[in-house]
């Protein structure tokens, strides 16, 4: 896991990509680590076809904006959680 986190962090630093990462089985594989920090980042991924959660607060615009902010910072937050778990 440490090697993956280091290699992915180097790639992210070179390319500057910060939005959501996705490839088949990424979430399922990373959840096997059993890290609450990694799982919390993975839980931020929004299924746009699912019903809106109860009590989202604010307006629908506020909800969408918050989801987009989380999506646009997904990669650095996930890599930080992986690096912390590997320490």
Biotite code that builds the C-alpha atoms (Angstrom):
import biotite.structure as struc

atoms = struc.array([
    struc.Atom([0.000, 0.000, 0.000], chain_id="A", res_id=1, res_name="UNK", atom_name="CA", element="C"),
    struc.Atom([2.857, 2.346, 0.793], chain_id="A", res_id=2, res_name="UNK", atom_name="CA", element="C"),
    struc.Atom([4.345, 1.839, -2.690], chain_id="A", res_id=3, res_name="UNK", atom_name="CA", element="C"),
    struc.Atom([0.963, 2.488, -4.314], chain_id="A", res_id=4, res_name="UNK", atom_name="CA", element="C"),
    struc.Atom([0.424, 5.655, -2.257], chain_id="A", res_id=5, res_name="UNK", atom_name="CA", element="C"),
    struc.Atom([3.909, 6.947, -3.086], chain_id="A", res_id=6, res_name="UNK", atom_name="CA", element="C"),
    struc.Atom([3.618, 6.186, -6.813], chain_id="A", res_id=7, res_name="UNK", atom_name="CA", element="C"),
    struc.Atom([0.119, 7.673, -7.032], chain_id="A", res_id=8, res_name="UNK", atom_name="CA", element="C"),
    struc.Atom([1.234, 10.769, -5.105], chain_id="A", res_id=9, res_name="UNK", atom_name="CA", element="C"),
    struc.Atom([4.170, 11.272, -7.474], chain_id="A", res_id=10, res_name="UNK", atom_name="CA", element="C"),
    struc.Atom([1.810, 10.951, -10.455], chain_id="A", res_id=11, res_name="UNK", atom_name="CA", element="C"),
    struc.Atom([-0.636, 13.425, -8.899], chain_id="A", res_id=12, res_name="UNK", atom_name="CA", element="C"),
    struc.Atom([2.154, 15.915, -8.136], chain_id="A", res_id=13, res_name="UNK", atom_name="CA", element="C"),
    struc.Atom([3.391, 15.700, -11.736], chain_id="A", res_id=14, res_name="UNK", atom_name="CA", element="C"),
    struc.Atom([-0.029, 16.057, -13.350], chain_id="A", res_id=15, res_name="UNK", atom_name="CA", element="C"),
    struc.Atom([-1.882, 18.132, -10.752], chain_id="A", res_id=16, res_name="UNK", atom_name="CA", element="C"),
    struc.Atom([-5.077, 16.114, -11.146], chain_id="A", res_id=17, res_name="UNK", atom_name="CA", element="C"),
    struc.Atom([-7.331, 16.558, -8.109], chain_id="A", res_id=18, res_name="UNK", atom_name="CA", element="C"),
    struc.Atom([-10.789, 15.405, -9.197], chain_id="A", res_id=19, res_name="UNK", atom_name="CA", element="C"),
    struc.Atom([-12.359, 11.984, -8.586], chain_id="A", res_id=20, res_name="UNK", atom_name="CA", element="C"),
    struc.Atom([-10.419, 8.887, -9.466], chain_id="A", res_id=21, res_name="UNK", atom_name="CA", element="C"),
    struc.Atom([-12.287, 5.870, -10.670], chain_id="A", res_id=22, res_name="UNK", atom_name="CA", element="C"),
    struc.Atom([-11.403, 2.587, -12.215], chain_id="A", res_id=23, res_name="UNK", atom_name="CA", element="C"),
    struc.Atom([-13.002, -0.847, -11.858], chain_id="A", res_id=24, res_name="UNK", atom_name="CA", element="C"),
    struc.Atom([-12.771, -2.226, -8.326], chain_id="A", res_id=25, res_name="UNK", atom_name="CA", element="C"),
    struc.Atom([-10.804, 0.748, -6.932], chain_id="A", res_id=26, res_name="UNK", atom_name="CA", element="C"),
    struc.Atom([-13.276, 1.478, -4.151], chain_id="A", res_id=27, res_name="UNK", atom_name="CA", element="C"),
    struc.Atom([-13.835, -2.190, -3.288], chain_id="A", res_id=28, res_name="UNK", atom_name="CA", element="C"),
    struc.Atom([-10.096, -2.843, -3.174], chain_id="A", res_id=29, res_name="UNK", atom_name="CA", element="C"),
    struc.Atom([-9.301, 0.189, -1.023], chain_id="A", res_id=30, res_name="UNK", atom_name="CA", element="C"),
    struc.Atom([-12.126, -0.630, 1.409], chain_id="A", res_id=31, res_name="UNK", atom_name="CA", element="C"),
    struc.Atom([-10.360, -3.926, 2.170], chain_id="A", res_id=32, res_name="UNK", atom_name="CA", element="C"),
    struc.Atom([-7.696, -1.887, 3.965], chain_id="A", res_id=33, res_name="UNK", atom_name="CA", element="C"),
    struc.Atom([-10.207, -1.249, 6.745], chain_id="A", res_id=34, res_name="UNK", atom_name="CA", element="C"),
    struc.Atom([-9.187, 2.365, 7.266], chain_id="A", res_id=35, res_name="UNK", atom_name="CA", element="C"),
    struc.Atom([-11.887, 4.745, 8.528], chain_id="A", res_id=36, res_name="UNK", atom_name="CA", element="C"),
    struc.Atom([-10.015, 7.671, 6.912], chain_id="A", res_id=37, res_name="UNK", atom_name="CA", element="C"),
    struc.Atom([-9.830, 6.004, 3.490], chain_id="A", res_id=38, res_name="UNK", atom_name="CA", element="C"),
    struc.Atom([-13.454, 4.868, 3.760], chain_id="A", res_id=39, res_name="UNK", atom_name="CA", element="C"),
    struc.Atom([-14.567, 8.418, 4.647], chain_id="A", res_id=40, res_name="UNK", atom_name="CA", element="C"),
    struc.Atom([-13.029, 9.760, 1.425], chain_id="A", res_id=41, res_name="UNK", atom_name="CA", element="C"),
    struc.Atom([-14.563, 6.941, -0.605], chain_id="A", res_id=42, res_name="UNK", atom_name="CA", element="C"),
    struc.Atom([-17.949, 7.644, 0.989], chain_id="A", res_id=43, res_name="UNK", atom_name="CA", element="C"),
    struc.Atom([-17.825, 11.175, -0.443], chain_id="A", res_id=44, res_name="UNK", atom_name="CA", element="C"),
    struc.Atom([-18.414, 9.856, -3.962], chain_id="A", res_id=45, res_name="UNK", atom_name="CA", element="C"),
    struc.Atom([-21.964, 10.834, -4.918], chain_id="A", res_id=46, res_name="UNK", atom_name="CA", element="C"),
    struc.Atom([-24.218, 8.583, -6.948], chain_id="A", res_id=47, res_name="UNK", atom_name="CA", element="C"),
    struc.Atom([-26.039, 11.249, -8.949], chain_id="A", res_id=48, res_name="UNK", atom_name="CA", element="C"),
    struc.Atom([-28.889, 8.869, -9.744], chain_id="A", res_id=49, res_name="UNK", atom_name="CA", element="C"),
    struc.Atom([-29.613, 8.057, -6.096], chain_id="A", res_id=50, res_name="UNK", atom_name="CA", element="C"),
    struc.Atom([-32.312, 10.026, -4.271], chain_id="A", res_id=51, res_name="UNK", atom_name="CA", element="C"),
    struc.Atom([-31.114, 13.059, -2.339], chain_id="A", res_id=52, res_name="UNK", atom_name="CA", element="C"),
    struc.Atom([-30.441, 12.298, 1.319], chain_id="A", res_id=53, res_name="UNK", atom_name="CA", element="C"),
    struc.Atom([-32.901, 13.521, 3.931], chain_id="A", res_id=54, res_name="UNK", atom_name="CA", element="C"),
    struc.Atom([-32.114, 16.826, 5.620], chain_id="A", res_id=55, res_name="UNK", atom_name="CA", element="C"),
    struc.Atom([-29.416, 17.953, 3.216], chain_id="A", res_id=56, res_name="UNK", atom_name="CA", element="C"),
    struc.Atom([-29.762, 21.523, 4.432], chain_id="A", res_id=57, res_name="UNK", atom_name="CA", element="C"),
    struc.Atom([-29.581, 24.586, 2.273], chain_id="A", res_id=58, res_name="UNK", atom_name="CA", element="C"),
    struc.Atom([-30.840, 24.609, -1.257], chain_id="A", res_id=59, res_name="UNK", atom_name="CA", element="C"),
    struc.Atom([-30.366, 21.922, -3.914], chain_id="A", res_id=60, res_name="UNK", atom_name="CA", element="C"),
    struc.Atom([-27.761, 24.265, -5.427], chain_id="A", res_id=61, res_name="UNK", atom_name="CA", element="C"),
    struc.Atom([-25.851, 24.278, -2.107], chain_id="A", res_id=62, res_name="UNK", atom_name="CA", element="C"),
    struc.Atom([-25.953, 20.476, -2.018], chain_id="A", res_id=63, res_name="UNK", atom_name="CA", element="C"),
    struc.Atom([-24.634, 20.126, -5.570], chain_id="A", res_id=64, res_name="UNK", atom_name="CA", element="C"),
    struc.Atom([-21.922, 22.720, -4.931], chain_id="A", res_id=65, res_name="UNK", atom_name="CA", element="C"),
    struc.Atom([-20.782, 20.854, -1.805], chain_id="A", res_id=66, res_name="UNK", atom_name="CA", element="C"),
    struc.Atom([-20.699, 17.550, -3.717], chain_id="A", res_id=67, res_name="UNK", atom_name="CA", element="C"),
    struc.Atom([-18.639, 19.129, -6.487], chain_id="A", res_id=68, res_name="UNK", atom_name="CA", element="C"),
    struc.Atom([-16.173, 20.611, -3.970], chain_id="A", res_id=69, res_name="UNK", atom_name="CA", element="C"),
    struc.Atom([-15.660, 17.152, -2.473], chain_id="A", res_id=70, res_name="UNK", atom_name="CA", element="C"),
    struc.Atom([-15.300, 15.570, -5.919], chain_id="A", res_id=71, res_name="UNK", atom_name="CA", element="C"),
    struc.Atom([-12.779, 18.186, -7.027], chain_id="A", res_id=72, res_name="UNK", atom_name="CA", element="C"),
    struc.Atom([-10.559, 17.496, -4.004], chain_id="A", res_id=73, res_name="UNK", atom_name="CA", element="C"),
    struc.Atom([-11.005, 13.706, -4.008], chain_id="A", res_id=74, res_name="UNK", atom_name="CA", element="C"),
    struc.Atom([-7.561, 12.638, -5.231], chain_id="A", res_id=75, res_name="UNK", atom_name="CA", element="C"),
    struc.Atom([-5.413, 14.640, -2.764], chain_id="A", res_id=76, res_name="UNK", atom_name="CA", element="C"),
    struc.Atom([-7.698, 13.655, 0.130], chain_id="A", res_id=77, res_name="UNK", atom_name="CA", element="C"),
    struc.Atom([-7.577, 9.975, -0.834], chain_id="A", res_id=78, res_name="UNK", atom_name="CA", element="C"),
    struc.Atom([-3.802, 10.020, -1.245], chain_id="A", res_id=79, res_name="UNK", atom_name="CA", element="C"),
    struc.Atom([-3.368, 11.743, 2.121], chain_id="A", res_id=80, res_name="UNK", atom_name="CA", element="C"),
    struc.Atom([-5.533, 9.078, 3.776], chain_id="A", res_id=81, res_name="UNK", atom_name="CA", element="C"),
    struc.Atom([-3.559, 6.290, 2.089], chain_id="A", res_id=82, res_name="UNK", atom_name="CA", element="C"),
    struc.Atom([-0.224, 7.821, 3.104], chain_id="A", res_id=83, res_name="UNK", atom_name="CA", element="C"),
    struc.Atom([-1.446, 8.199, 6.700], chain_id="A", res_id=84, res_name="UNK", atom_name="CA", element="C"),
    struc.Atom([-2.618, 4.586, 6.772], chain_id="A", res_id=85, res_name="UNK", atom_name="CA", element="C"),
    struc.Atom([0.713, 3.367, 5.350], chain_id="A", res_id=86, res_name="UNK", atom_name="CA", element="C"),
    struc.Atom([2.698, 5.200, 8.035], chain_id="A", res_id=87, res_name="UNK", atom_name="CA", element="C"),
])
